[in-house]
Amino acid sequence: MSRALKRDPMEWTVVDALDDTIDVIFKANENIPDQSVPIPARTPEDEYEAQRDELRKREEALDFTHKFASTASAKEKEVNKILQAAKKNDCEEIFGKAPKCEGFNGQQHSRFPGDHFLSNKDLIDKCDVYKIAQKAPKGAHLHIHFNACLKPKVLLDIAKDMEHMYITSDLPLTDAKDYHNLKRAKIQFSIMANPETMGNLFEPSYSNRGAQNFKEFLHQYSEKLPGRTVDAMTWLQEKLVFSEKEAHNELQTVGGAWEEFNTRTQMMKGLFNYETAYRTYTRKCLEDFMADNIQYAEIRPNFMDTNQVWKDDGSSKIDNNGIMNMIIEEVQKFQETTKGFGGLKIIYCCPRSFSQEKVAYGLRECLEFKKKWPQWIAGFDLVGEESKPQPLKEFVPQFLEFQRNCKEAKVEIPFLFHCGETLETGSETDENLLDALLLKSKRIGHGFALARHPYIMERMKKEGVCLEVCPISNEVLGLTPRINGHAMYSLLASNVHCTVNSDNGTLFNSTLSHDFYQVMIGKSNMSLYGWKQLIEWSLQHSCLSKDEYASIHGQWAQKWDEFLDEVIDEFGPKLLNKAGLDASDTSTSH
């Protein structure tokens, strides 16, 4: 007599629960096989194919796109067909016809969608999938650092006209080694009334970050660096953006990429923190949101004493209250003159490198701001390289006190913590996910590591925590070499709610449309319905009130319908005819 094996409790499985869920889905969709229909005799091969088909259907029933795929309108089915045709056409016509690139030992590699973003950027911008992504209304942009969301040229163009703008370097720019210092120099900017130490960056004796007037620097650049084919402004723009070799050098590490990242944010800081730049940048940022078809955003400015904004002449500083007023004033003026942008809220951010006392001060100020501007403050976050001090657990007393104070004040300020932005396992950095869960973080910034924590992942799903996924950022900063290896696809397969975000687009030469493009081509069967679900989640998990949500979601729904018509009119005839597809045939797969 055979004896059933007793299951070891450590050999756990959730397949029974998944099957129960699938059966409920099938029943709701009336997808249960009709038992009254006689089943013809089957060969072993037929039986295998039937089992395979059933297995595939059960997989698809749990796919994160199932809700919108099963309820898609005829127009959505047609646009999805166009999108799939665009993926195929881009692969053949754009990547397939591009010159091959040389690999190891002279190997010749064909170009392909989904290779390194920084190497593909020139081709991506020509692709129909990217052009369709640009047109798509994207709902809410929930993870964007306010000091790095526009092209570098924007701030440099403002800076060159400022009388009190100064430039400094850690190295002289003229050296005996073929201008090698131009690559290595760490450039910084600052508005100053009367610099304490002056210097000329082109003198071999230059040292101690002596300040040179920026207008003077630009005037001398070509004269002092003869033979340079790149002008000063182009050189500075290039220093603010990651290059492919820099991000994907065979010896590059996550730590090395972050070192370059931090150098760039230091360079950005002085270009951003004076009144004219801050106000102009805010307006242009709003214009950029509109151009990229974003209906609503939650931005992350840094609030700290070393990051306060100067008056244009460098004579005095504008404090954090003044910064809030500037943002609010510019948003209100923009909305008075521009239709179609739903609004913006502010996530109060402190560096995680701050002491407990400074974080406690930031939490108190965040609460004061929420009382003063209740409709503008979205939440609180700690920012900066996650593997550097401090982990979230170091601030637990301050966070718990903040939650008590919010409750007493009868206001809601959710935590929106960066965490899981790491390849480490079992470290303090990795354990930030535990603290984010216990501290009831409403959303998680990045969450790349969450798939390695099955219990925490299920708890976060149960408690409605959403991830702010940043695909291009994670690739450039070393968490995945290419988009198809990104953790979000495993997380989405586990039905973890995710949103698409650009993080620090300035430094990656990217926009939110580029991230949507990457999401689409990183998974072979990603569809329009995947985009739609990610967009819907972005609005559902935002910090909007019920009334705000209803208004902005209504705007988005109208734009979505207009987007479908536009794609059908502009791309349908070309792509469907070339693919030999009938536009009236709306059958599609997930």
C-alpha positions, 0 to 999 in steps of 0.5 A: 500500500502506498503511503502519502508523504507528509509535507515538510512545513518548510516546503511551503507552496501557494499553488492551491491558493492561486488555483482557488483565485484562478477559479474565482476569476474564471467563474467571474468571466464565465470562462468555465468549460461547458461540461455538457459538450462531449469531448472527442477522443484525444491522442496523447499529443492532443491531451498534452496540448489541452493541458498546455493550453489550460496551464497558459490560461491559468497563468494569464488569469493571474497576469497583472494585465488581465483586468484591462485585457479582458475588458478592453474596448475595440479601440484599445484592442486595435491600438494594442495591435498597432503597438505590437506591430510597432515593436516588430517594425522598430526591431526590423527597421531601426535596430536591424538596419543600424550598424553593428557594434563591436564586442569582446575580441572583435565580436560583431553584435546586432543592435536590439531593443532592450540593450543598454538604454544609454547606448540605444538612446539615439535609436529609441528616439526614432522608434514608433513605440517611443513616439506612441509612449510620448503621446500616452497620457501617463497619469501621475508621476510619483517619483521625481527628484525636483533638482534633476528632472529637466535637461542640463541646458535649461539651468546652464542657460539661466546661469550664463546670464547671472552676474553673481554666478561662480564656477569652481573645480577640484582640479585646474583644467589645464594640465600636461596630459592631454587635458585629462583633468577636463574628464576628472574635474568635479565642477560646482557652481554657486551664487556669491556676492563676494567670494572669499577665495578667487581663482582661475580654473585655467591656471596650472597653479589653481587650487582650493576651489577658488571661485571664477566668475562664470561669464569670465570662464565662458569667455576664456574657455576657447582661448585657454583650451586651444584645439578643443572641438567642444565648446564650454556649454556643451562640455558642461552639459556632458559632465552632467549626464551619464555616458554608456562607458561610464555606466557599463564599464566592465569594472564599474560597480554600484558604488562607483556609479553612485559616486559619479551620481553624487558628483553630478547632483553636487554640480546641479545644486548650485545651478538650481539654488537661487531665486531666478533659477528656482522659479524659472525651473519650476515653470519649465518643469510644469511645461515639461510635465505637460509636454510629456503628457503627465496629468499630476506629479508629486515632486521631491525637493530637498529641504535642508539648511545647506540647500536653501535658495539664495537671492540672485545677488547672493546677499541673503538666503530664502528659507524653506518656507520661502521655497514652498511659497515659490513653488506654490506661486509658480504652480498657481500662476501656471494653472491660471494660464494653462489648461490640462495639468491637474496639479502638483504636490510636494514630498518633504525630503531630508537626506538619510545622511542627516543626524537624528536631530536634523531629521527630527527637525525636518519631521517637525517642519514637515508637519508645520507645512502640512498644517499651513499648506494642507493641500500641497504636502503629500508625504515625507521621505529620506533620500540619498544613496541607500547603502550609505548611513543611515538605515531607516531603523536609526530614525524609528523613534523620530518616525514614531513620534512624528506619527503620534504628532500627526494623529494629535494634529488630525492630519495625515502625512504618509511616509513614502520611503526610498528602500529596496534600491539595492542588490544586497541581501540580508544587510541593514540596507536590505532590511529597510524593507522591514522598517518601511512595512512596520512604519506603514509607508504608503509607497516604496521608492524603487523596491527593486529588492522586494522580490527576494522577500516573499513574506514582506512582499505579501504583507505589502500587497495586503496592506496596499503598498505600491512601488515607485519603479524607476527602470532607467535609473536602476539600470544606469546605477547598476542594479540590472544590466538591461531592462529585461532583467529588471525586478519589476517583471517578477514583482508584477507577476506576483501582482505587486502594484507598481508605477513607472517613474523617471527618478533623475531624468537630467542625469540619464538624458531621459524623460518619463516617456523613455521609461514607459518605452523601456517597460514596453520593450523589456517584456515580449508580451507587454501590452497596452493593457500593461501600460493602462494598469500601471497608469491607473495604479499611479493615480490610485496610489497617489496622495490625492484627496477623493475629490482631487482624484475624481477630477484628475482621473476624469481628465486622464480618461478623456485624454486616454480616449483621445490618445487611442484615436490619435494612435489609430489615425497616425500609426494604424494605416502604416503599421497594420498594412505593413504587418498585413493585419486587418484593423477590423480584427481586434483579437489580441493576446495579453 
